[in-house]
Amino acid sequence: MNTINSDPDILGGTPVFNGTRVPIKNLFDYLETGETIEAFLDDFPSVGREQVLSVLAFSQQILNASTQLMHENSVG
């Protein structure tokens, strides 16, 4: 199951947690201000813990790939 959905008919295509209208950005806003995943889940009960963990893992993969790409481009 996909964790992230982007549909022009849902919040104008803003990436949301699949099956919800909760923007992915809300999770990062919570974490940026020091809130916990538990607080986020309490405030957005339509989002599941596994969805949050999947988004965080996906974000880590993107960061790792971009860091590796930047390193490869700076070495050459």
FENCORFEN-V749828 format. One record per residue. N is the residue number from 1. RES is the residue in three letters. PSI is psi in whole degrees, -180 to 180 (* if undefined). OMEGA is omega in whole degrees, 0 to 359 (NA if undefined). D_LAST is the distance of its C-alpha to the last C-alpha in Angstrom with 2 decimals. Layout:
# FENCORFEN-V749828
n:N res:RES psi:PSI omega:OMEGA d_last:D_LAST
n:N res:RES psi:PSI omega:OMEGA d_last:D_LAST
This chain:
# FENCORFEN-V749828
n:1 res:MET psi:135 omega:176 d_last:38.63
n:2 res:ASN psi:141 omega:181 d_last:36.13
n:3 res:THR psi:-31 omega:184 d_last:35.95
n:4 res:ILE psi:137 omega:178 d_last:34.78
n:5 res:ASN psi:138 omega:175 d_last:36.65
n:6 res:SER psi:108 omega:185 d_last:36.04
n:7 res:ASP psi:127 omega:181 d_last:39.09
n:8 res:PRO psi:-23 omega:180 d_last:40.12
n:9 res:ASP psi:-6 omega:178 d_last:43.65
n:10 res:ILE psi:110 omega:180 d_last:42.72
n:11 res:LEU psi:37 omega:176 d_last:41.88
n:12 res:GLY psi:24 omega:178 d_last:40.42
n:13 res:GLY psi:3 omega:176 d_last:37.54
n:14 res:THR psi:132 omega:177 d_last:36.42
n:15 res:PRO psi:126 omega:181 d_last:34.82
n:16 res:VAL psi:164 omega:172 d_last:37.64
n:17 res:PHE psi:131 omega:183 d_last:38.48
n:18 res:ASN psi:135 omega:179 d_last:39.82
n:19 res:GLY psi:5 omega:181 d_last:43.60
n:20 res:THR psi:180 omega:171 d_last:43.81
n:21 res:ARG psi:25 omega:182 d_last:43.45
n:22 res:VAL psi:114 omega:179 d_last:41.53
n:23 res:PRO psi:141 omega:175 d_last:38.19
n:24 res:ILE psi:-37 omega:181 d_last:35.20
n:25 res:LYS psi:-32 omega:180 d_last:34.55
n:26 res:ASN psi:-40 omega:179 d_last:37.85
n:27 res:LEU psi:-48 omega:182 d_last:36.54
n:28 res:PHE psi:-33 omega:175 d_last:33.62
n:29 res:ASP psi:-44 omega:178 d_last:36.09
n:30 res:TYR psi:-50 omega:183 d_last:38.36
n:31 res:LEU psi:-37 omega:180 d_last:35.74
n:32 res:GLU psi:-33 omega:181 d_last:34.41
n:33 res:THR psi:6 omega:176 d_last:37.96
n:34 res:GLY psi:3 omega:177 d_last:38.49
n:35 res:GLU psi:159 omega:181 d_last:40.60
n:36 res:THR psi:165 omega:174 d_last:40.55
n:37 res:ILE psi:-38 omega:180 d_last:39.92
n:38 res:GLU psi:-42 omega:178 d_last:43.67
n:39 res:ALA psi:-42 omega:178 d_last:44.55
n:40 res:PHE psi:-48 omega:181 d_last:42.42
n:41 res:LEU psi:-36 omega:177 d_last:44.11
n:42 res:ASP psi:-39 omega:182 d_last:47.51
n:43 res:ASP psi:-21 omega:180 d_last:46.97
n:44 res:PHE psi:74 omega:186 d_last:45.58
n:45 res:PRO psi:-14 omega:178 d_last:47.63
n:46 res:SER psi:-10 omega:179 d_last:46.54
n:47 res:VAL psi:133 omega:179 d_last:43.06
n:48 res:GLY psi:155 omega:179 d_last:42.87
n:49 res:ARG psi:-42 omega:180 d_last:41.13
n:50 res:GLU psi:-35 omega:176 d_last:39.21
n:51 res:GLN psi:-44 omega:179 d_last:37.90
n:52 res:VAL psi:-48 omega:181 d_last:36.67
n:53 res:LEU psi:-36 omega:178 d_last:35.01
n:54 res:SER psi:-43 omega:178 d_last:33.38
n:55 res:VAL psi:-42 omega:179 d_last:31.98
n:56 res:LEU psi:-41 omega:178 d_last:30.63
n:57 res:ALA psi:-42 omega:178 d_last:29.01
n:58 res:PHE psi:-42 omega:178 d_last:27.48
n:59 res:SER psi:-40 omega:178 d_last:26.15
n:60 res:GLN psi:-41 omega:178 d_last:24.60
n:61 res:GLN psi:-42 omega:179 d_last:22.86
n:62 res:ILE psi:-44 omega:179 d_last:21.47
n:63 res:LEU psi:-43 omega:179 d_last:20.26
n:64 res:ASN psi:-44 omega:181 d_last:18.66
n:65 res:ALA psi:-42 omega:181 d_last:16.87
n:66 res:SER psi:-36 omega:177 d_last:15.69
n:67 res:THR psi:-44 omega:178 d_last:14.57
n:68 res:GLN psi:-43 omega:180 d_last:12.56
n:69 res:LEU psi:-44 omega:179 d_last:11.02
n:70 res:MET psi:-41 omega:180 d_last:10.32
n:71 res:HIS psi:-44 omega:180 d_last:8.81
n:72 res:GLU psi:-38 omega:180 d_last:6.47
n:73 res:ASN psi:-28 omega:181 d_last:5.59
n:74 res:SER psi:-24 omega:181 d_last:5.63
n:75 res:VAL psi:-40 omega:186 d_last:3.79
n:76 res:GLY psi:* omega:NA d_last:0.00
